[in-house]
Amino acid sequence: MASGSTRVVPLGGLGEVGKNLMVVECDDGIVLIDSGLAFPRDEHLGVDLVLPDYEYLRERRDEIRAVLLTHGHEDHVGGLPYLMREIDIPEVWATRLTLGLVKSKLDEHGLLRAAELVEIDPEKGAVELGPYRAEFIRMAHSIPDSVAVALETPGGLLVATGDYKIDHTPVDGFRTDLGKLAELGNRGVDLLLGDSTNAERPGVTESERTVGEVFRHLIPQRDGRVLIASFASNVHRVQQAIDVAAETGRKVCLVGRSLRKNVNIARNLGYLDVSDELIVKPDELDLLRPAETMILCTGSQGEPMSALTRMAYRDHPHVAIEEGDTVIISAKPVPGNELRVHDTINRLAKSGAEVLHQEIAPVHVSGHGNAEEIRTILALLRPRNVMPVHGEFRMLAAQARLARDAGIPADHIVLAENGSVVELRSGIARLVGQLDVGSTFVDGLGVGDVQDVALRDRRHLSEDGVLIVVATIGSQNGREIAPPEVISRGFAESEPLLEEARLEAERTIAECLAQNMTELKLLQEHIHDNVGRLVSERTGRRPMILPVVVEV
Amino acid sequence: MASGSTRVVPLGGLGEVGKNLMVVECDDGIVLIDSGLAFPRDEHLGVDLVLPDYEYLRERRDEIRAVLLTHGHEDHVGGLPYLMREIDIPEVWATRLTLGLVKSKLDEHGLLRAAELVEIDPEKGAVELGPYRAEFIRMAHSIPDSVAVALETPGGLLVATGDYKIDHTPVDGFRTDLGKLAELGNRGVDLLLGDSTNAERPGVTESERTVGEVFRHLIPQRDGRVLIASFASNVHRVQQAIDVAAETGRKVCLVGRSLRKNVNIARNLGYLDVSDELIVKPDELDLLRPAETMILCTGSQGEPMSALTRMAYRDHPHVAIEEGDTVIISAKPVPGNELRVHDTINRLAKSGAEVLHQEIAPVHVSGHGNAEEIRTILALLRPRNVMPVHGEFRMLAAQARLARDAGIPADHIVLAENGSVVELRSGIARLVGQLDVGSTFVDGLGVGDVQDVALRDRRHLSEDGVLIVVATIGSQNGREIAPPEVISRGFAESEPLLEEARLEAERTIAECLAQNMTELKLLQEHIHDNVGRLVSERTGRRPMILPVVVEV
């Protein structure tokens, strides 16, 4: 058993889906596992992206030796450029495809030479990273070249699964390496950081290959064009669609910037096998009969500017949906995107397409293992301690139950959250502290300057709008110079009510001035309260009231 | 075949889920089928309820003979009080339970005596309604006492299914009356208005009874308390939960106003069989052991003020979630509510409960028939024309495909939308016009005064907030009196940027005044454009810019 101690601090990904970032720390240095971002939720009004709070890392910037990336999804690598803009990262380790995707990202941010990019070969043995020894284990997932990380640390052997499923028939032939996991289990794993995304779901997730079989069954039945929308990074899904196109005499057109980019990277690196003759450009589509056409596109989440959404709204420069088209949405809406996806489906149906989606046809499978797969991993690794990661609390709690079922004592199961400091020492993992970590919002060009108060204001504005009262007071005599004006936006304004509000403001000012109350702050407070009360009584609504008193 | 003509005008429920209201009209009068409301979508910022646009009915107020209600769900009866506040409705027809629920609603609005309430007995024969003869057919659904309506009209025989599934083993024994539907089919149905909600889904919906079987299997395994959240109106679900409580030695506590109200109505009218000894009050819960307790509650949609949400957030006066509790969320999130329901589940899990919900356990079934059930109805009724109703376009289109499969010619299938005028004459239904119908928003105390422009403003405000620029100009000399002020809300404000915006406003005003441009509108436009450009360049954001120029 190791004799030192190791601290594990999740800065993201616990109690949420997204922005995974795990700090592994001992006295001689830090390695990070993953560096993801999250997409904003409804309450993050106007926010574009959400990043982890990097403050903990800023304070330890000189101790960071490397970032290890488990796979190329945004929630695991998307935060890397933002992290690297702030903090020097000496080395970034990733498998070949992940590295290809990351390079293109870093290039866009002008950061291509900011770190040494080191390729992980999971078939090779352990590598030294300062005080750590790292091994990488192939895991099947919805993007090729995913790995788990095994880290020998001063506090013990730690295994972070990354995202995974146990797919016994993966499209690229690279199975989750159960043999290597078993070997680690035999050596003795002290702490498992295990993916919890599907821990609540019973049974097993179906193989990615089943989606290809569904394509193979569905597509030959169609006389019209077939459009397939999926995640741009799901190379296996794209490969299977393209294979069926080739088998059924269809040419393939790729529509959507991120899809074309990812397909290029995957082809160049040998992860996607497509002959050049199969691919047509959008402007060549008109030369093909519908039954000779397959269009692969982005937009499976109903994103407003994506290819599929624009096609659905007849706003795409090259492709318009036609009667007889079949659209397969080969993805599941990320929670919160359901209505947008439904809107897209309705628009597509209005344009005459038949739309097959995961609610009504088996055109998608998850990339994450269900409960029985997690049980298998627990059985192979037999970890002394388990800390569920990746997921909302309900998912983490579900993995904790699975660990208990596997015979791990309750006090060896750590239900941590973002900012928890978990110490691994003498074979026992325990919570030793809790940092106050938040999120950093990227909005427009600014990173981190949108604060909670701005979001609260946006929420208030969004509910009942705003009512602005402008009054002018003479600075010499404390007299009202001009009658107040009232302006409203987003508030269901009726002229008589606005006039009533104006009169109430005028009355309030006169009353205040009669009592020699000329302090602007007090005046504004009185206008705010009186006008607010009037509006609420008349309408039952509470717009934001903004009194502006100008001294002239 | 009928020799006259009938017009069918849907004012709600087509191209959407909710606010079902169908106008059936001939020269001698109008009957309405259902009078529902809808719940606001995300983009309806701050709106409480959505109603159909009643303008078409206002113009024909003297022709309305009756409203026929198919069942007691809000999307079929919830709009009735609002309709009756505006328009005299001589008669409201509904089955006994529906009438019980509607009475309580009308009572709250002081409208109990505003119409004659007539009880439908589906076992009885046809009734005369002016120029129409109506028959009612029992249909199984997720609320008892649901019916379809068959209307003999001058234009032909019309059947509106209401909401239904074909449940061969309904909890109350009242099956969808296939015999009567077959008899109508044999007589000759001219137009079917068929529920499309689940038309996309293959196969059949499972019987409501299967949920009771799941309760019967799950609940005896639990040593702790069991909480079940479901729709307050799902009397069958409540009956099954209570039956299992009785069988397993648990007392039942009802928590949540709408649940208690609906259970009272259903018990009083004989739709729910519960012995008094089984029910305990919330303040008696402490006297029971956890294994003797079942709590039925509202909140299955994660509604902010509902019982389950308040329990989850430890904000409920009587019940707090404890370690060892099992919470069964026996409902499906209405699209758009997913994140709220997930938040509630996470909170419940954090408080120590195990949460079973429809994503991970078979604790809910739909109240609507899937494709094979719709095919059965089509086979029984053999309608000459089909007009799919109740649902988003994709659902209507799916029922249209099922009708085509059933051998109905494409030109006898009417894909209508809200405001479509469909004429049934000589056995053929066709679209003869399109009204411009919108929605009416209920917001606070006001009905209909929130307009689209207010919603657009709220959306804009919610995205980047608001920046207000106040300037004062001397009315005599056209000189600036005081330097402009800049106030922002919901905009990620930095002091230097606000100062820069202020200076830009000052510069703009000086420039305009130097050119003798003193017209307030023009001045405001220039301030708006220049400050907006500056902010967008500096931050990439576009807050609403509100310039206020006061002449003093």
Contacts between the chains, C-beta under 8 A, distances in Angstrom:
chain1	res1	chain2	res2	distance
A	15	B	346	7.3
A	41	B	339	6.5
A	42	B	42	6.8
A	42	B	339	6.4
A	45	B	462	4.5
A	45	B	463	6.2
A	45	B	490	7.6
A	46	B	462	6.8
A	46	B	463	3.9
A	46	B	464	5.1
A	46	B	465	7.6
A	46	B	541	7.4
A	200	B	359	7.2
A	200	B	360	4.5
A	201	B	359	7.4
A	201	B	360	5.5
A	202	B	360	6.7
A	202	B	361	7.7
A	335	B	338	4.9
A	335	B	339	5.7
A	335	B	342	6.0
A	336	B	338	6.7
A	336	B	339	5.0
A	338	B	335	4.9
A	338	B	336	6.7
A	338	B	338	5.7
A	339	B	41	6.5
A	339	B	42	6.4
A	339	B	335	5.7
A	339	B	336	5.0
A	342	B	335	6.0
A	342	B	392	6.3
A	342	B	394	7.5
A	345	B	392	7.8
A	345	B	394	4.8
A	346	B	15	7.3
A	346	B	392	5.0
A	346	B	393	4.3
A	346	B	394	5.1
A	347	B	393	8.0
A	348	B	394	7.9
A	349	B	393	5.1
A	349	B	394	4.3
A	349	B	397	4.4
A	350	B	393	5.3
A	350	B	397	7.9
A	354	B	397	7.9
A	354	B	401	7.4
A	355	B	394	6.2
A	359	B	200	7.2
A	359	B	201	7.3
A	360	B	200	4.5
A	360	B	201	5.4
A	360	B	202	6.6
A	361	B	202	7.7
A	392	B	342	6.3
A	392	B	345	7.8
A	392	B	346	5.0
A	393	B	346	4.3
A	393	B	347	8.0
A	393	B	349	5.1
A	393	B	350	5.3
A	394	B	342	7.5
A	394	B	345	4.8
A	394	B	346	5.2
A	394	B	348	7.9
A	394	B	349	4.3
A	394	B	355	6.2
A	397	B	349	4.5
A	397	B	350	7.9
A	397	B	354	7.9
A	401	B	354	7.4
A	443	B	464	7.9
A	443	B	492	6.0
A	443	B	540	7.9
A	443	B	541	6.5
A	444	B	464	7.8
A	444	B	539	5.0
A	444	B	540	2.9
A	444	B	541	4.1
A	445	B	538	7.7
A	445	B	539	5.7
A	445	B	540	3.7
A	445	B	541	7.9
A	446	B	492	6.0
A	446	B	539	5.7
A	446	B	540	7.2
A	446	B	541	7.8
A	449	B	492	4.5
A	449	B	494	6.2
A	450	B	492	4.1
A	451	B	492	7.0
A	454	B	465	6.4
A	454	B	490	5.4
A	454	B	491	6.5
A	454	B	492	5.2
A	454	B	493	7.4
A	455	B	490	7.6
A	457	B	465	6.0
A	457	B	489	4.5
A	457	B	490	3.5
A	458	B	461	6.9
A	458	B	462	5.0
A	458	B	463	7.3
A	458	B	464	7.8
A	458	B	465	5.6
A	458	B	490	3.8
A	459	B	462	7.2
A	460	B	490	7.6
A	461	B	458	6.9
A	461	B	461	3.7
A	461	B	462	6.1
A	461	B	465	6.6
A	461	B	466	6.5
A	461	B	489	6.7
A	461	B	490	5.2
A	462	B	45	4.4
A	462	B	46	6.7
A	462	B	458	5.0
A	462	B	459	7.2
A	462	B	461	6.1
A	462	B	462	3.3
A	463	B	45	6.1
A	463	B	46	3.8
A	463	B	458	7.3
A	464	B	46	5.1
A	464	B	443	7.9
A	464	B	444	7.9
A	464	B	458	7.8
A	465	B	46	7.6
A	465	B	454	6.3
A	465	B	457	6.0
A	465	B	458	5.5
A	465	B	461	6.6
A	466	B	461	6.5
A	466	B	466	6.0
A	466	B	489	7.3
A	468	B	468	6.1
A	468	B	546	6.7
A	468	B	548	6.9
A	470	B	470	5.8
A	470	B	548	5.1
A	470	B	550	5.8
A	472	B	472	6.1
A	472	B	550	5.5
A	472	B	552	5.1
A	481	B	552	4.5
A	482	B	550	5.9
A	482	B	551	6.8
A	482	B	552	4.7
A	485	B	548	6.7
A	485	B	550	6.5
A	487	B	546	6.6
A	487	B	548	6.3
A	489	B	457	4.5
A	489	B	461	6.7
A	489	B	466	7.3
A	489	B	544	6.5
A	489	B	546	6.8
A	490	B	45	7.6
A	490	B	454	5.4
A	490	B	455	7.6
A	490	B	457	3.5
A	490	B	458	3.8
A	490	B	460	7.6
A	490	B	461	5.2
A	491	B	454	6.5
A	492	B	443	6.2
A	492	B	446	6.0
A	492	B	449	4.5
A	492	B	450	4.1
A	492	B	451	6.9
A	492	B	454	5.2
A	493	B	454	7.4
A	494	B	449	6.2
A	538	B	445	7.8
A	539	B	444	5.1
A	539	B	445	5.8
A	539	B	446	5.7
A	540	B	443	7.8
A	540	B	444	2.9
A	540	B	445	3.7
A	540	B	446	7.2
A	541	B	46	7.5
A	541	B	443	6.5
A	541	B	444	4.1
A	541	B	445	7.9
A	541	B	446	7.7
A	544	B	489	6.5
A	546	B	468	6.7
A	546	B	487	6.6
A	546	B	489	6.8
A	548	B	468	6.9
A	548	B	470	5.1
A	548	B	485	6.7
A	548	B	487	6.3
A	548	B	548	7.3
A	550	B	470	5.8
A	550	B	472	5.5
A	550	B	482	5.9
A	550	B	485	6.5
A	550	B	550	6.7
A	551	B	482	6.8
A	552	B	472	5.2
A	552	B	481	4.5
A	552	B	482	4.7
A	552	B	552	5.6
